[in-house]
Amino acid sequence: MLKITDGVIVEMTAEEEEAIRGMVNEYNAQKARQPLEREEVFDLLAKELVNTVNIPDQTSLRMKSYYPTFDELAESGYTAAKQGYKLRDGDDLYKTAQDNVTFQAQYRPGTGTESLYTHIDEAHAGTLEDPIPAVANMEYEYGKYYSEGETIYICKRGGVSNPEEMYGQKVSLQYLPSALIGQYFFEVAK
């Protein structure tokens, strides 16, 4: 380590370096013994328990900060046992698309990991007037409207005798609506 003595940068002695390490260790030990503040306890418990409660996606979006981050999960090698485990990556909220997802740094939510994570959309009504912006790797709901570029689609199962009976049911799809016309989507406006 370096220090400044009389305006000159010089090497510290081994004894000086050891003394500084001792002070840092003592400070960390004292901090570890201090009682936690009420807010710290709440935050710790909330982050630990938030995925043990079934919270609707739109409510989860309002409390994003309580979900663990992808980086935290990947660093610990955490495995989400059940589908639907929610996590943050940047400003986005995701949930696992299958059981037993082990978080690994090379499998960040986004393109190429559609089978692992589903993006949760920020509050759009899914109506013709307020369609949900479509992204690959998303959970779609039959009967709702989605936009891709300037085109609006309705999520409606093709090849089914009464597709309206499926409204309200959800399906996770890797592709955008334009790639699934006639199967899962029908164009309604440009």
C-alpha positions in Angstrom: 0.0 0.0 0.0 1.0 3.6 -0.5 0.9 6.6 1.8 1.8 10.3 1.5 4.4 11.6 3.9 5.5 15.2 3.6 3.9 15.4 0.1 5.8 12.4 -1.1 4.2 9.0 -2.0 6.0 6.2 -0.3 5.4 2.5 0.5 3.9 1.6 3.8 5.7 -0.7 6.1 4.3 -4.2 6.7 3.5 -3.1 10.3 1.5 -0.1 9.0 -0.4 -2.2 6.5 -1.2 -4.7 9.2 -2.4 -1.9 11.6 -4.8 -0.6 8.9 -6.2 -4.1 8.2 -6.8 -4.5 11.9 -8.7 -1.3 12.1 -10.8 -2.3 9.1 -11.5 -5.7 10.6 -12.5 -4.1 13.9 -14.8 -1.6 12.2 -16.5 -4.5 10.3 -16.9 -6.6 13.4 -18.5 -3.7 15.3 -20.9 -3.0 12.4 -21.9 -6.7 12.3 -22.8 -6.5 16.0 -25.0 -3.4 15.8 -28.7 -4.0 15.9 -30.5 -3.7 12.6 -32.9 -0.8 12.1 -36.6 -1.7 11.6 -36.5 -0.9 7.9 -33.4 -3.1 7.4 -35.2 -6.1 9.1 -38.3 -5.5 6.9 -36.3 -5.3 3.7 -34.4 -8.5 4.6 -37.6 -10.4 5.4 -39.5 -9.1 2.4 -36.7 -10.1 -0.1 -36.5 -13.5 1.5 -40.2 -14.2 1.6 -41.6 -12.3 -1.4 -41.5 -15.4 -3.7 -43.3 -17.6 -1.1 -46.6 -15.7 -1.5 -48.7 -15.8 -4.6 -48.8 -12.1 -5.7 -50.5 -11.0 -8.9 -48.1 -9.8 -11.6 -49.5 -6.3 -11.7 -49.1 -6.0 -7.9 -45.6 -7.4 -8.2 -44.7 -4.6 -10.7 -45.6 -2.1 -8.0 -43.2 -3.7 -5.5 -40.3 -4.7 -7.9 -37.6 -3.5 -5.5 -38.4 -6.4 -3.1 -37.6 -9.1 -5.7 -34.1 -10.5 -5.9 -31.9 -9.4 -8.8 -30.7 -11.8 -11.5 -27.1 -11.0 -10.5 -27.7 -11.9 -6.9 -29.4 -15.2 -7.9 -26.7 -16.0 -10.4 -23.9 -15.2 -8.0 -25.3 -17.6 -5.4 -26.2 -20.3 -8.0 -29.8 -20.3 -6.6 -32.3 -22.8 -8.1 -36.0 -21.7 -8.2 -37.9 -24.9 -7.6 -41.2 -23.8 -8.9 -42.3 -22.0 -12.1 -43.3 -18.4 -11.5 -40.4 -17.4 -9.3 -40.0 -13.6 -9.8 -36.8 -11.6 -10.2 -35.5 -8.3 -11.4 -33.1 -7.6 -14.2 -32.4 -3.9 -14.6 -35.8 -2.2 -14.6 -37.6 -5.3 -15.8 -39.5 -7.9 -13.9 -39.4 -11.6 -15.0 -40.7 -14.9 -13.7 -39.3 -18.3 -14.4 -41.1 -20.2 -17.1 -40.4 -23.7 -15.8 -39.6 -25.6 -12.6 -36.0 -26.0 -11.3 -34.3 -23.0 -13.0 -30.7 -22.6 -11.8 -29.6 -19.0 -12.3 -26.3 -18.8 -14.2 -24.6 -15.6 -15.4 -24.5 -16.7 -19.0 -28.3 -17.2 -19.1 -29.5 -13.6 -18.4 -33.2 -12.9 -19.3 -33.6 -11.8 -22.9 -33.1 -13.2 -26.3 -32.1 -16.8 -26.2 -33.4 -17.6 -22.7 -37.1 -17.5 -23.6 -37.6 -21.0 -22.3 -36.3 -20.0 -18.9 -37.9 -16.5 -18.2 -41.1 -14.7 -19.0 -41.2 -10.9 -19.1 -43.9 -9.3 -17.0 -45.4 -6.2 -18.7 -45.7 -2.8 -17.1 -49.4 -2.0 -16.6 -51.1 -1.9 -20.0 -54.7 -2.8 -20.1 -54.5 -5.1 -23.1 -57.4 -3.4 -24.8 -57.5 -2.2 -28.4 -56.9 1.4 -27.1 -54.1 0.3 -24.7 -52.4 -2.8 -26.2 -49.6 -4.5 -24.4 -46.2 -4.1 -26.2 -45.2 -7.6 -27.3 -41.7 -8.9 -26.6 -40.2 -12.3 -27.3 -40.3 -14.5 -24.2 -43.6 -13.2 -22.8 -46.7 -14.6 -21.2 -49.7 -13.7 -23.4 -53.4 -13.8 -22.3 -56.1 -15.0 -24.7 -58.5 -12.2 -25.5 -56.0 -9.3 -24.9 -54.5 -7.0 -27.5 -50.8 -6.7 -28.2 -48.8 -4.3 -30.3 -45.7 -5.1 -32.3 -44.4 -2.1 -34.1 -47.5 -0.3 -35.6 -49.6 -3.4 -35.8 -52.1 -4.5 -33.1 -53.0 -8.2 -32.7 -55.5 -10.1 -30.5 -54.3 -13.2 -28.8 -56.8 -15.8 -29.9 -56.1 -19.5 -30.5 -56.5 -20.5 -34.1 -57.9 -23.9 -35.1 -60.2 -24.1 -32.0 -63.9 -24.3 -32.4 -64.7 -21.7 -29.7 -61.5 -19.7 -29.0 -63.5 -17.1 -27.0 -63.9 -19.8 -24.3 -60.1 -19.6 -23.8 -60.1 -15.9 -22.9 -58.4 -15.2 -19.7 -56.1 -18.3 -20.0 -52.4 -17.6 -20.4 -49.7 -19.0 -22.6 -45.9 -18.3 -22.7 -44.6 -17.9 -26.2 -41.0 -17.3 -27.4 -42.1 -15.6 -30.6 -43.6 -12.2 -31.5 -47.2 -12.1 -32.7 -46.2 -11.5 -36.3 -44.6 -15.0 -36.4 -47.7 -16.7 -35.0 -50.5 -15.3 -37.1 -53.4 -17.7 -37.4 -52.0 -19.9 -34.6 -52.1 -17.6 -31.5 -52.7 -14.1 -33.0 -54.9 -12.3 -35.4 -54.1 -8.9 -36.8 -56.8 -6.3 -36.0 -55.3 -2.9 -36.9 -52.3 -1.3 -38.5 
